[in-house]
Amino acid sequence: MRILVVGAGAIGGYFGGRLLQAGRDVTFLVRPKRAAELASAGLVIKSPHGDVTLKSPPTVQADKLKEAFDVVLLSCKAFDLDDAIKSFAPAVGPQTAIIPMLNGMRHLDVLDVKFGRERVLGGQCAIAVTLNDQREIVQLAPMQSLGFGERDGKTSERVKAIAEAFASGNFGSQASDAIMQDMWEKWVFLATLAGTTSLMRAAVGHIIAAPGGRDFILGVRDEIAGIAKAAGHAPREAFLTRTTGMLTAEGSPLTASMFRDVKAGAPVEADQIIGDLITRAEAAKLPVPKLRTIYTHLKAYENQRG
């Protein structure tokens, strides 16, 4: 199975690197600067699950991409989706399966229009990982998982084949017959965590220690859960119990990548993670005042960046 990983940043580099480490046929689609970095220093992963340096990992640049791959693993930021599509489009053939690991849901519509719904699986991952100043991939916590599946809930032969290939990566990959539910639940949690920590400029533990902090975090979570319910994907009780514990743990250092991006003055996925939820809330006639406050804050931040 030939696997094309779009980008070799934190997420793509980690999952693609683990598959390459396991001996899978992996190629990274990268820009010239990243290609030079990988050729010089290799793909370096520093992780609680074991460090590894993969020397001279296979790479290709967009202008050299000519043949189809079996799987395209897509992990770009949502605001880079259009450029990413242009770069990997030549790799998509009649039998190619695209596994997007972007946040939110809007990207599915975009990919469907470009490549056809039959080529686009559902996908989501849970991992805290970043690139350090040396351009090494650093996993910040042991948590790691990657889920994927047919969006109609069926178990297909291609999903079984991908599951077999991904299992060797030892990163908690799992084929799911409820991938859309999984994606919605991830969105509920991610948008809550990203929105509240970015708004408050603080980790979960500091927020819940502040007057009204616990109620605010859970209030945001409940607003988003209501949107998911209106879309036919009400969060399951086990998910709500688990996320309540994570979002209200005393002294928790938990933040989101959006929080780290705001602190660094970097671009954020305000429209894709928060704005799209508000659009869906409006369509369902649901009041979401806390989400609106978060969105206004993020858009003001973007305006400040220019």
Secondary structure, DSSP 8 states (H G I E B T S, - for coil): -EEEEE--SHHHHHHHHHHHHTT-EEEEE--HHHHHHHHHH-EEEE-TT--EEESS--EE-GGG--S--SEEEE---GGGHHHHHHHHGGG--TT-EEEE--SSSHHHHHHHHHH-GGGB-EEEEEEEEEE-TTS-EEEEEEEEEEEEE-TTS---HHHHHHHHHHHTT-S-EEE-S-HHHHHHHHHHHHHHHHHHHHHHTS-HHHHHTSTTHHHHHHHHHHHHHHHHHHTT----HHHHHHHHHHHT-TT-----HHHHHHHHT----IIIIIIHHHHHHHHTT---HHHHHHHHHHHHHHHHH-
